[in-house]
Amino acid sequence: MLAAAPRTRAQLADALRRKDVEDDVAERVLGRFTDVGLIDDKAFAQAWVRSRHAGRGLARRALAAELRRRGVDSETVGEAVEELDPDEEARTARALVDRKLRTTRDVDPVKRTRRLVGMLARKGYPPGTAYRVVREALEAEGADVPDGLDHLD
């Protein structure tokens, strides 16, 4: 038997609402689940950040948006994404760029740069980080660095 995927308190409340469970009953059930540790949004958020950063390379901004969509409160979201080490985030961005570099070698340098920066932006990396990581990767490869990318940080 497969275990159910972890859910936030808000996701479980929505599921109970869809099943037409009365609000006061749902609140008692959710409260009890929280009391005994079956619902823990803080642990959920921390695990989510570790998993999605390692597995998909998502940065803080994207991770925070995903957690908010799942009903995690802002304070818990902030605490969870703050645990992500900035150096680890930069290493992950560089690994993503390095993998993409191999598949874009024959692409025009400006278009290639735009694709690489865009890929990082979609994963939630701030523009300064994205441009810096792409510039460093292109320089390390000995590739052309388009004008304007040589002074951005």
C-alpha positions in Angstrom: 0.0 0.0 0.0 1.3 3.4 -0.9 1.5 6.1 1.7 -0.4 9.4 1.0 1.8 12.3 0.1 2.4 14.8 2.9 -0.1 17.6 3.0 -0.3 21.0 4.7 -3.1 21.9 7.1 -4.6 24.1 4.5 -4.6 21.3 1.9 -6.3 18.9 4.4 -8.9 21.6 5.3 -9.7 22.0 1.6 -10.1 18.2 1.2 -12.4 18.0 4.1 -14.5 20.9 2.8 -14.8 19.2 -0.6 -16.0 16.1 1.2 -18.7 18.3 2.9 -17.3 17.8 6.4 -18.8 20.4 8.7 -16.4 23.2 9.6 -16.4 22.6 13.3 -15.8 18.8 12.9 -13.0 19.5 10.4 -11.4 22.0 12.8 -11.5 19.5 15.7 -10.0 16.8 13.5 -7.2 19.1 12.1 -6.5 20.3 15.6 -6.1 16.8 16.9 -3.9 15.8 14.0 -1.7 18.8 14.7 -1.6 18.0 18.5 -0.3 14.4 17.8 2.1 15.5 15.1 0.3 14.2 12.0 0.1 17.7 10.6 3.3 19.8 10.9 3.5 22.6 8.3 6.9 23.6 9.6 8.4 20.2 9.0 6.5 20.0 5.7 8.0 23.3 4.5 11.5 22.3 5.5 11.3 18.9 3.8 9.7 20.6 0.7 12.6 23.1 0.4 15.2 20.4 0.7 13.5 18.1 -1.7 12.6 20.6 -4.4 15.9 22.4 -4.3 17.9 19.1 -4.6 15.5 17.5 -7.1 14.5 20.3 -9.4 17.1 23.0 -8.6 14.4 25.5 -7.5 15.6 28.7 -5.8 14.2 30.5 -2.8 11.6 32.6 -4.7 10.1 29.6 -6.5 10.1 27.4 -3.4 8.4 30.2 -1.4 5.7 30.6 -4.1 5.0 26.8 -4.1 4.7 26.7 -0.3 2.3 29.7 -0.3 0.2 28.0 -3.0 -0.1 25.0 -0.6 -1.4 27.2 2.2 1.7 27.5 4.3 1.8 30.7 6.3 4.3 33.4 5.4 6.4 33.1 8.6 6.8 29.4 8.1 7.7 29.9 4.4 10.3 32.5 5.4 11.9 30.2 8.0 12.0 27.3 5.6 13.6 29.1 2.7 16.1 30.9 4.9 17.5 27.4 5.8 18.7 27.1 2.2 22.4 28.0 2.2 23.2 30.8 -0.3 26.4 29.0 -1.4 24.4 25.8 -2.0 21.9 27.7 -4.0 24.7 29.2 -6.2 26.2 25.7 -6.7 22.9 24.4 -7.8 22.4 27.2 -10.2 25.8 26.6 -11.6 25.1 22.8 -12.0 21.9 23.6 -13.9 23.8 26.0 -16.2 26.6 23.5 -16.7 24.1 20.8 -17.8 22.4 23.2 -20.2 25.7 24.5 -21.6 26.4 21.1 -23.3 23.1 21.2 -25.2 23.5 24.8 -26.4 27.1 24.9 -27.8 26.0 25.6 -31.4 23.5 28.3 -30.5 24.1 32.0 -31.1 25.9 33.5 -28.0 23.1 36.0 -27.2 20.4 33.5 -27.7 22.3 31.0 -25.6 22.7 33.5 -22.8 19.1 34.4 -22.9 18.1 30.7 -22.7 20.4 30.0 -19.8 19.3 33.1 -17.8 15.7 32.4 -18.6 16.0 28.8 -17.3 17.4 30.1 -14.0 14.7 32.8 -13.8 12.0 30.2 -14.2 13.5 28.3 -11.3 13.3 31.3 -9.1 16.9 32.7 -9.2 17.2 36.4 -8.9 18.5 38.2 -12.1 21.9 39.2 -10.6 22.6 35.6 -9.6 21.4 34.2 -12.9 23.6 36.6 -14.9 26.6 36.1 -12.7 26.4 32.3 -12.8 25.9 32.3 -16.6 28.7 34.7 -17.2 31.1 32.6 -15.0 30.1 29.4 -16.8 30.6 30.9 -20.2 33.9 32.3 -19.3 35.0 29.0 -17.8 34.0 27.3 -21.0 36.0 29.8 -23.1 32.8 30.9 -24.9 31.8 34.3 -26.0 30.3 36.4 -23.3 27.7 38.8 -24.8 28.2 42.5 -24.2 26.5 43.7 -21.1 26.9 40.5 -19.2 30.5 41.3 -18.3 29.6 43.9 -15.7 26.3 42.6 -14.2 26.1 41.3 -10.6 
